[in-house]
């Protein structure tokens, strides 16, 4: 089903999640190699990472992992990234979790924003993926926790839209 590395138990309370020093990212991709490379890159950059093989697996994981951000592929079997994002935003417990969509092809970015997607990344992924995700987390930090995650020293990184 899913694998992951985290320093806190899946049953952590909201206060324990707030005390966590590293942001937790749920990486969702049906291609094992892509998922492993992205997860390893993020772990090496200091993130806690939980992995899921598709959107249905991710919905199970997000309910127990207290993820701070979801990084998902668009094209997957069973439940694609668009359906996953819409379901995350529909659920009260996860509605504030930013969802970043990864894709290798063109898509309607306006529609993705309309369903609640925080950003779209085009494959191949940018070199400074960790800084990009931290900037998304910084933008999504609740007012009660400004600066909860360290902003990158070089400023936010945004991937330009596909030409």
Helices and strands as residue ranges (DSSP letters): E 3-5, H 14-19, E 24-28, H 32-44, E 48-52, H 55-65, E 69-73, H 81-90, E 98-103, H 109-114, E 119-122, H 129-140, G 143-145
